[in-house]
Structure formats: structure tokens, C-alpha cells
């Protein structure tokens, strides 16, 4: 499946995992799926430094790591808008998933994971990260950013429920409608919610 990204630029991934065997397995899976592993780290501090130096497209962080844990590293990497973050977590660490989200993680993988789990988590993280970047380009204030994200999330949910769209399709529809009608995405989202998805998504795909 190495050609899964054929015709597109290979995504550059940084891995941080203190268990060498898991790190090796993860790197192999990523390469087989057409990603470039540009760096590897065994602790959070090294992961942050490599992320700043290498500017990867995505960072995969284990939660439990020495020196600096994955949550602290995620906060630094996501907070600095360096790259989207996928968190690796064990079943017993489910309580940490909310903290991972709060730290800025875009998606998470529960260990032990299969190759089939890896790509969807990466694609979700990349998609959500690009959505947030597009939304933040519309507004300057942090409070406004949080409000617009909540509004767009609700509008996406409405489109997904009513028209059976995927999350990326719903966002693309909102984004495209905003461009076509010279509106902000927030205005489109508010209209969708006000009209109960009365808007007609003719080009959902």
C-alpha cells in the first residue's frame, strides 16, 4: 500500500515513543503506507526539539515518556502551531484522552493498534488541523476562535446527520459555500444552524 499517497507529496512524520520496538513497528507501518519518517525520539523533550527543527507534517507522541511526557510535548508542539499531533495511549490511559485533547492533540491511537487504525487517525489529525488553521485565519481573538470552532463543529454535525456527509466533506462544503457567497465560515455555519440545514449541499463530495 506504499502508493496510498500516489500523486501527492509524501507526508513527513516525526515519531516519539520510548519503547524502541514499538517505535520500529510504527516507523515500518508508516513507510509501508507511504509516509516519510523524518525523525524519531525516545522522550518528549527531544520530540519538541526535533519538531521545531524538522517542521514535520505530523507528530505521533506516546503519552508516557521520560524527561517530558507526551501531553506536555503535545502542548508545546500544538500550542506553537508546529504540526498536528496524534497521541498514543494504552487502554488503561483512557482517562488521559481528554487531557490529550486539551493539550491540542487532534487524534489518538489506542495500543496495541493495527496498521488499519493508523492511517485514519493520521488523516483525521491532518484534516482537523487544516480546518482549525482555516478558521483561525478568519478571526484574530482567542475567544472568537473558540466560538467559531464550536459553531462550525455544530454545523458540521448537522450536515453529517442530515446528508450523511463525512466530517471532512461537511467542512469542505461550509468552506466552499463561504467562498462562493463571499461569507465567513462562521456566517455559513450560523445560517445552517438557523435553517436546520435548509441549505442545499449540491456538491457534498
N, C-alpha and C positions, 0 to 999 in steps of 0.2 A: 504493500500500500504506500510505497515511498513516493508515488506520484499523486498522492491525495491533494497536494498543493500545486499540481502541474499548472503552468501558465501564470502562476502568481509568485511573488517574491517569497522566498522561504522565511518563515518567522524565526527570529533569533531568541532563544530561551536560555535563561540562567537558572540553574538548579541549586538549592541549598538544602542539604539533608545530611545529618551527622552519621548515619549508618551507610558505610561505603557500598554494601551490597545493594541496598535499596536505590542508592544514587546511581549505581551502574545500570540496574534494571530500568530505571526511569529514563536514563540517557539513551539506552538502546531502543526503548519504546518510541521515544521522541524522534530519533533518527529514522526509524522504520516508517514513521508516519509523515516524514518529510520536513521535520523541523531541524534547525541548526542549534546544537547545544554549544553556546559560545563561552560558557563559564560554569564552574562547579565550586561549591563552598561547603564546608563542614560545620560552619557556625554562622549565626545571624550577623555578626559584625563584619565578617568577610563578605557576606552576601550583599550588605548595604554598600560596602566599598566597591565591589565588582559591578553592582548595578549602576552606581554613579559613573564608573569608568567606562563600562561597555555599552550603556544605554540600550539594553535588550528590549525586545517587543513584549516580553512576558517574563515574570519571575515566579518560580514554584518554590514555596518555602514550607519546610516541616515546622510544626508548632514547637516541639521540644528540641531545642538545640543549645549547646553551651555558649558561654560569653554573653550572647544576646539571643533571646528566644525568637521564634518566628513571628509572634504577634508584635513585638517591639520593632522587628525588622520590617514587617509589613507596614506599620505605621510610618516609618521613615521613608520607605520606598513609594508607597501610595500617596503619603502626605506631600512628598516632594514632586509628585506628578512625573515620576521617572518611568514607571511601567505598571501595567495591571498585575495583580498578584493572585495566584492560586495557592491556597493553604492545604497542606497535607495533614490529616488528622486521623488518630486511631479511634475505634468505636467508643472507647471509654472517655474520649475527649469531646464528646458532642456538646457538652456544656460550654466549650470554648468557641464553638462556631459563631455564636452571637458576638463574642468579643472579637473574633476574627473579622466579622463584617464591620464592626465599629472601628476596627483598625484600618479599614479600607480594602480588605480582600474582596475580590469580585466573584470568586467561586471557590469551592473546596472539594477535595477528594478524600474519601474515607479509605484508610488502609485496612486490609490489603485490597488494592484496586487492580482492575484488568486494563488492558490496552483500550478496550472499548469504552471505558469510563473516562480515559484521559483526554481524548480529542474533544468530546462535548464540553468538558469542564473548561478547557482552554478556549474554545470558541465562545462560550458564554462570557468568560472573563474579558476577552478581546472586544466582544460586542458591547458589553456593558460599559467598558472603559471608553470606547469611542462615543457612546451615547452621552456619557457624562461630560466628555470634552466638548461635544457639540452643544449641549445645554448650557455649559458654563461660559461658552463664547457669547451667549445671548445676554448674560447679566453679570454685573460686577460684584454685588454684595453677597456675602456668605448666606445671610438669611434668605435672600431671594433665590439663591441657588438651591437651597434645601426645599423651599416651597415649590419651585418649578419642577424639581425632580419628583416630589410627591404627586403633583398634579399630572405630570406626564405618565408616571407609573400607573395611576388610576385610569387614565385614558387608554393606555396600552392594554390594561386588564379588560376594559370594556370592549375594545376591538377584538381581543383574543376570544372573549366569551361569545360575542355576537357573530363574528365572522370566521371563527376557527383559525385565526392567524397564529403564527408563531410569534414569540416576543420580538425577534429582530424584524420580522415583517411589519408588525404593528408600529414599531419605532420608525422604520423607513417610510411608512405611509404618512405618519404625522410629520416627519421631516420634509417629505416631498410636497405634501399639501401646504405646508408653511411657505415653502419656496414658490410654489405655483401661484399662491394667492397673496404673496408678499406680506405674510403674517409671521408672528413669532410662534415657536412651537408651543409656548405656553397658551397663546390665544387659541390655537387649533385644539389643544388638549381641553381647554375650558369649554370650547364650543361642543366638542364630542360629549363631554360630561353633561352639559346643559341640555343637549338634544337627545340624550340617551342613545348615542351612536346613530343618530338620524343621518349623519354624514354617510355618503355612499362611497366605500372604498373600492373604486372600479379597478385600481391597479394594485391589489394587495400583494402580489408576488413580486 
